[in-house]
Amino acid sequence: MDSQMESVISIKDLHMSFGAKPVLKGINLEIQGGQIIGYIGPNGAGKSTTVKILLGILEGYEGEVKIFGENLSFGNIQYKKKIGYVPETAQMYDSLTAQEYLTFIGELYGMNPVNIDSKAFQLMSLFGIGDNYSSRISSFSKGMKQKVLIIASLLHNPDILFFDEPLSGLDANSVMIFKEIIAELAAQGKTIFYSSHIMEVVEKISDRIILINDGQIVADGSFAELQKMSSEGSLEGIFNQLTGFNQYKEIADSFISVLKEG
């Protein structure tokens, strides 16, 4: 398959409801390899639901979802070996050492344990936490845990990566390293889904920005293209305009007023 020509991810008329509440209301997307996709929207807009369907975590949707040309409703899960995921809040096995945890994750993906050990230690060292390779994760800071999660998502060299707030807890140097890593992965033809509420980062790193609001895509294009269709100059401004949120100044002023009381 030529990843630059054929869609790596294809979504057609995707609907999903939880009980009587519709969450996705007709999502259509074609995504090729080599793109960094900024996938953004307010809380409850349907971002996580879309990603969980693509990961095979959620079923019961209507519409067609294909990854690497394979229809997910056919039940083949081999595609999961080519996917990496860093969720916004991850449950880690804190009682394990980093070595044990990464070995466990690597084996889930069918990697050779000897290769996992060598690779995991090298990656932790490059991220500045090699000295903690044999330490229990329960002793790690938030930033160190986040680095282990990022390494776990990349260990098997996947073709599609889903990152949800991946910079959480990272120091400035690690942020720069991470941004460079995803740029180089995209240059190799890999597809990166990047979700964050930090608009400045999404604006800078994304080749394509998809804004979802109330279960529907309301904008899809490069930052320059989104600027042309909006009167706003920043992605934050475009986001607020398209999602109808324009009360932040009034709310902030009211917040300050309450602080001054009494």
Steps between C-alpha positions, in 0.01 A plus 500: 500500500623849416425682826525836326222413255259263671333604824655355814180589684163525327183596690164526325179627658603398853226523762522396864253534784517418869146403589274771360783754479663537155873574536624471139261633237648407164882520496671470160880490480770384259852506643821415316835396644754764594255747653501652848131549573399745771171349617338757726166595652332586830451234766210276401530587129575140399881497467565215743206301363644520148844390618362212709307373198819512291686314775233229506408581862146611416249309289133557417557787256329554165693577183821370346842517664809368320862495616768394248205414270360250752138545611499493882153345516646180346671433835863465387718647777842456336503872413539578873865388482564804277345751740640688800293692755565742785168573676441820696472306824668160499486226759855372543615198697680706762636199689706396194839641413529694173688203356222257598226730374660566161585130459134417568379756244754387239398136541134595451606627157687176426851640534802290595573554875876543436427772240252667734752521783772654285262742325315607816821578691641701209179700461478573873865611498436733205208646693727560801354231730728202425622495861142417605461201268493253791302725737134451586266729309330594830813702584487699172390862463210585267743603224700175531181294480399695190835422337449127570151518345640670188775237472241222545294644212804516268689184599355280222555771234129540408360660183221695672538683830227649717620756754259661748666785694843331461700796636337480842770530766794514257782750551587751225792295360290184478223693324750608234625142460145366474397755236806409293426127536145534365616725214754236394245217536260690273783552251538118494133472394348426839166652601467692825171596666573774751235616748563787737333802656826693462416674173841661448664157479234358267534809279877456470538125450195401291498458122122474518258609771162334549261676737207299628208660682180335622578177315571658162808629317472878475846571353761294315814644342844645561534783751539745209179366341311530829621858538358587156151379595504684832535857618734379776880497483582224748381140524363580845291780347380275216414228753296741712323646198402162352397345832304807607700561817545875540427557868847433639569868578168549682548177697856598595384848609223345712753256650727790603202689643415204724862482619484868604182456706512538877 
